[in-house]
Amino acid sequence: LRWQGRGLSFDVTPIYQACIEDLDRRKISKFIEKRTGEKEISITDEILKAYKLIAEEHAHTYPSVCGILLFGKKIDYWLSEAMIICSHFSGISGREVISTRDCTGTLFEQFANAYEFILSQINKSFTIRKPKREEKFEIPEIAIRELLLNAIIHRNYHLRAPIKVAIFQNRIEIFSPGGFPTPFASVKLGLTDVRNMAICKIFRESGYIEKLGTGILTAFAAYEKWGLPVPSIIDGENFVKCIMPRDSY
């Protein structure tokens, strides 16, 4: 409530035990260079402040939660549960694990790692219509991408719990700590509040998302276009679970 009263989100609050050296300036430089198209940009405190990667309190400067999550050197040291646990289970229930992977590192690295794991565990078909064969996964890749990004960008990082991806024979579940900031009825209309303002801004400027509030709608539209049952969303108490039906079942 104090953060909200000051117009702040949790991702811009300082990590008091960390220091500026815990930010990887090389990764920040790559982001800024890609954003501006310029080379060899000097990373100043003004740039770090503009993107809320650092926070000042009581004449001291600290890296923010956002700074560590996106450009930190040791994310798991400062935010040990800010990770994604991916598991592939046998059958449609139970806990017999076929394959599992812990996705750590920056949020960008977590997304790439988890996305690759999901695609490696689901079925795909091959057709030959041109000189090269064409591959098609059993469910739309864009739906996996958008719902996974939604979980990463909008989760509540104040809760000490990981994102969990569970792949079953008939579905894929993506569990994200923290409920929707706005009622789910509004989310289905493309209206959403932003929980992590700084993280959203950097993901958008990095080209991962275009507009806020459209990820779930894009996933639903992709399923409908393929003639598949649309995913279901459970807005629970302090969690959101996205359930994506698998076409192969």
C-alpha distance (Angstrom), angle and dihedral (degrees) to the residues before:
residue distance angle dihedral
L1 . . .
R2 3.82 . .
W3 3.81 90.9 .
Q4 3.81 91.4 48.2
G5 3.79 91.0 47.0
R6 3.81 88.8 57.8
G7 3.81 91.3 46.9
L8 3.81 91.6 -109.9
S9 3.78 133.1 132.2
F10 3.80 123.3 -144.7
D11 3.80 93.2 -107.6
V12 3.84 92.1 67.5
T13 3.80 95.5 51.4
P14 3.83 117.4 108.2
I15 3.79 126.8 -104.1
Y16 3.79 98.4 -136.5
Q17 3.80 97.7 -164.0
A18 3.82 92.8 54.4
C19 3.81 129.3 76.5
I20 3.79 134.8 -148.8
E21 3.81 90.8 -97.9
D22 3.81 87.9 67.8
L23 3.82 88.2 73.0
D24 3.80 116.8 87.8
R25 3.80 103.5 -129.8
R26 3.79 91.1 -171.5
K27 3.81 90.6 63.3
I28 3.80 91.1 44.7
S29 3.81 90.0 51.4
K30 3.81 91.3 52.4
F31 3.81 90.4 51.9
I32 3.81 93.4 48.6
E33 3.82 92.7 45.1
K34 3.79 91.3 51.3
R35 3.80 90.7 45.7
T36 3.82 96.0 49.6
G37 3.80 102.0 26.1
E38 3.80 89.9 -128.8
K39 3.80 127.1 123.2
E40 3.81 132.2 -132.1
I41 3.78 96.2 12.4
S42 3.80 115.5 -179.0
I43 3.80 110.0 -124.6
T44 3.80 105.1 -133.6
D45 3.79 130.0 -176.6
E46 3.81 87.6 -108.7
I47 3.81 90.4 61.6
L48 3.79 91.8 46.2
K49 3.81 90.2 50.0
A50 3.81 92.8 47.1
Y51 3.80 90.8 57.5
K52 3.83 92.8 40.3
L53 3.81 91.2 -119.4
I54 3.80 90.4 135.0
A55 3.80 133.0 35.1
E56 3.79 130.2 -157.8
E57 3.78 123.5 -143.2
H58 3.80 130.5 162.3
A59 3.82 93.2 -6.2
H60 3.82 91.7 -54.1
T61 3.79 129.3 108.3
Y62 3.80 121.5 -141.0
P63 3.79 134.2 175.6
S64 3.78 112.0 -103.3
V65 3.79 126.7 -127.4
C66 3.80 87.5 -105.0
G67 3.80 91.8 50.6
I68 3.80 92.8 52.6
L69 3.82 94.8 43.0
L70 3.80 94.7 50.2
F71 3.80 104.1 29.6
G72 3.80 107.3 10.4
K73 3.79 124.7 131.1
K74 3.83 96.7 -143.5
I75 3.80 107.9 23.7
D76 3.80 95.0 162.4
Y77 3.81 90.8 54.0
W78 3.81 94.7 57.4
L79 3.82 99.8 28.9
S80 3.77 105.1 23.1
E81 3.82 97.2 176.3
A82 3.81 95.8 45.9
M83 3.80 92.6 103.8
I84 3.80 141.8 96.0
I85 3.79 122.6 -112.1
C86 3.82 112.2 -159.0
S87 3.80 120.9 -167.0
H88 3.80 133.8 175.4
F89 3.81 112.7 -153.0
S90 3.77 131.4 -164.1
G91 3.82 116.6 -113.2
I92 3.79 126.0 -8.3
S93 3.80 97.9 -61.5
G94 3.75 140.2 11.6
R95 3.79 130.0 64.5
E96 3.80 106.2 -89.9
V97 3.79 101.0 136.7
I98 3.82 120.1 -145.3
S99 3.79 96.8 177.1
T100 3.79 137.3 -9.2
R101 3.80 138.7 -174.1
D102 3.81 134.7 -174.5
C103 3.80 109.2 -143.0
T104 3.80 110.6 -154.8
G105 3.80 137.0 156.2
T106 3.79 125.6 69.3
L107 3.79 119.4 -11.8
F108 3.81 89.0 -104.3
E109 3.81 90.5 53.8
Q110 3.80 92.0 45.0
F111 3.80 91.1 53.2
A112 3.80 94.1 48.8
N113 3.81 92.2 46.6
A114 3.82 95.8 46.9
Y115 3.80 93.3 43.7
E116 3.80 91.5 51.8
F117 3.82 90.9 47.8
I118 3.82 93.2 52.9
L119 3.81 93.1 49.2
S120 3.80 90.7 47.9
Q121 3.81 91.6 55.8
I122 3.82 102.2 47.0
N123 3.79 129.5 74.2
K124 3.78 127.2 -97.5
S125 3.77 134.6 -173.7
F126 3.80 131.3 -142.4
T127 3.79 129.8 -139.1
I128 3.79 129.0 179.4
R129 3.79 112.7 -146.9
K130 3.79 99.3 133.6
P131 3.81 134.6 29.5
K132 3.79 87.7 -77.0
R133 3.78 125.3 52.5
E134 3.80 118.8 -112.3
E135 3.80 122.1 -134.7
K136 3.78 124.2 -150.2
F137 3.79 125.0 -174.8
E138 3.79 119.7 -139.4
I139 3.82 91.7 -111.7
P140 3.82 129.2 30.6
E141 3.79 112.1 -80.3
I142 3.79 90.5 -147.3
A143 3.81 90.3 59.6
I144 3.82 91.0 53.9
R145 3.79 90.3 46.4
E146 3.80 96.1 48.8
L147 3.81 97.0 45.1
L148 3.80 92.3 45.7
L149 3.82 91.2 49.4
N150 3.79 89.8 47.0
A151 3.81 90.2 55.0
I152 3.81 92.8 48.9
I153 3.79 98.3 44.1
H154 3.79 99.8 40.8
R155 3.81 103.0 35.2
N156 3.79 120.6 117.1
Y157 3.81 105.1 -107.1
H158 3.78 90.7 -173.4
L159 3.81 87.8 73.1
R160 3.79 112.7 82.9
A161 3.78 97.4 -132.3
P162 3.81 133.6 102.1
I163 3.77 128.9 -121.7
K164 3.81 108.1 -103.9
V165 3.79 127.5 -151.7
A166 3.81 115.3 -167.1
I167 3.80 120.4 -173.8
F168 3.81 115.7 -161.1
Q169 3.78 130.3 175.1
N170 3.80 92.4 -97.6
R171 3.81 104.2 27.6
I172 3.79 149.9 12.4
E173 3.80 118.5 -127.8
I174 3.81 123.8 -160.0
F175 3.80 112.6 -166.9
S176 3.81 117.2 -165.1
P177 3.84 125.0 -174.4
G178 3.80 112.8 -121.4
G179 3.79 128.9 40.5
F180 3.80 125.4 -107.0
P181 3.83 112.0 -69.1
T182 3.82 86.9 -137.7
P183 3.84 130.8 36.2
F184 3.80 112.3 -78.1
A185 3.81 90.3 -122.5
S186 3.80 87.5 65.6
V187 3.81 91.7 46.3
K188 3.82 90.2 57.5
L189 3.79 87.9 56.4
G190 3.80 91.4 53.2
L191 3.80 94.1 -103.8
T192 3.78 117.0 128.0
D193 3.75 141.9 157.9
V194 3.80 117.9 -129.4
R195 3.79 116.0 -119.2
N196 3.82 97.4 179.1
M197 3.79 106.3 35.5
A198 3.81 98.3 174.7
I199 3.82 94.5 44.5
C200 3.82 90.9 49.4
K201 3.79 91.7 50.6
I202 3.81 94.1 52.2
F203 3.81 94.3 44.2
R204 3.79 89.3 50.7
E205 3.80 93.6 48.4
S206 3.81 89.5 46.4
G207 3.81 89.7 58.9
Y208 3.80 98.3 -112.3
I209 3.80 95.0 116.1
E210 3.79 132.2 22.1
K211 3.78 105.9 -164.5
L212 3.78 133.0 5.3
G213 3.79 119.3 -109.7
T214 3.82 97.5 24.9
G215 3.81 102.6 90.7
I216 3.80 97.1 87.2
L217 3.80 91.7 42.2
T218 3.81 90.0 51.7
A219 3.81 91.3 50.9
F220 3.81 92.3 49.2
A221 3.82 91.8 47.7
A222 3.81 91.5 50.5
Y223 3.81 91.4 53.0
E224 3.81 91.8 47.8
K225 3.81 91.2 49.3
W226 3.80 89.8 54.7
G227 3.82 91.3 47.8
L228 3.79 93.3 -116.2
P229 3.81 129.1 137.6
V230 3.79 105.8 -90.5
P231 3.82 120.3 -113.1
S232 3.78 119.5 -95.9
I233 3.79 125.3 -132.1
I234 3.79 123.8 -149.1
D235 3.80 112.9 -161.3
G236 3.78 100.3 -163.6
E237 3.76 134.3 171.2
N238 3.81 103.7 -64.8
F239 3.80 94.5 -17.5
V240 3.79 142.5 73.9
K241 3.80 122.2 -152.0
C242 3.80 122.5 -166.6
I243 3.81 114.6 -162.1
M244 3.81 115.5 -161.9
P245 3.82 117.0 -168.3
R246 3.80 116.4 -133.8
D247 3.79 117.0 -132.1
S248 3.81 94.2 -147.8
Y249 3.82 93.5 66.4
